[in-house]
Amino acid sequence: MKTITVLHMEGCPYCRNAIRAMDELEKAHSAYEEVPIEWIEENKEAERARAFAGSYHYVPAMFVDGRKIYEVYPGESYEECKGHVDEVFRAALD
């Protein structure tokens, strides 16, 4: 099992969608609850976020063992987000 690293920002509506999707998916798939998740708040933890500089433009951005699996795009729907978050969880379980 691999660690998911989530770069996010407080107050971001897309980040709220991703968190909601993660919560729903964890409830639907018990294996997802076991996946370790590292949270990096981009504004409050700039030094930690700097390690990912240049590999994403928008938040949330999700990495599995340092490899970007998902990055939101402006205008993305909740259902699209949830599908991508599911891919992230599956990548972490591989």
N, C-alpha and C positions, 0 to 999 in steps of 0.2 A: 504494500500500500504506500502511496506517495502522498506528500503534503500539497495541499492547495494553498497558494498565496493569493490573497485578494487585495488589490489596491483599490481604495474607495475614498470618498469624501463625505463628511457629515453634511446632511441636507440635500444631497444629490438624489433627484427622483429616480434616476436609473439605478443607482446603488440600492435604493429602497426596494425596487423591483427585484434585483438580484438576491437580496437578503430574503425577501418574501419567497422567491422561487427556491432558494436553498432550504428554507424551513419546510416548505411543502414537500419537496423531494425527499428530505430526510425522514419525514413522517411516512411517506409512501414506500420508501426503500430503506429498510433497517440497516443494510450494509453501509449506506451513505453516512449514517450517524457516527460511524467509527473512523471516518476519514479525518485526519488532522488538518485543521485550517488555521493558517497564519493571516491575521488581519493587519494591514498597514494603512493607516489614515494618512493620505497624501499630504495634507496641510500640517498635521501635528507631528508627523514622523518623516520629515523631508529627507533626513539622512538615510533612513532605511529605504525610502522610495527611490532614492538616487541610484541604487543598485539596478533598478529597472529602467532608468532613463534611456530614452531613445527606442525602447521596445514597445511603447504604447503611447497613445495620444489622448484617449478618453477613459474615464472610469465609469463603471467598474472594469477592471482588467484582471483576468485570472490566469495564473500560471501554475503548472504542475511540474515540480522539480526544475523550476527555472525556465520552462518552455511555455510561451504564451499559447493558451488554448482558446481564450475568449476575451474579446474587447467589445464593449457596447458600441453601437453606431447611433448617431443622433436620429431620433424618430422611431427607434426600435420599439415594437410592441412588447407587452408583458409576455405573451405566449412565445414570441421569438426568443426573448431573454431566457425564459424557463427551459426551452429546448437546448440552448447553448450551455446553460448551467448544468443540465443533465449530462451533456457531453464532457464537461469538466469533471464531474464526479466519476463518470465511466473511465476517463483517462487516469484518474487517480487510483482506481481499483485495478487497472491493468498491471 
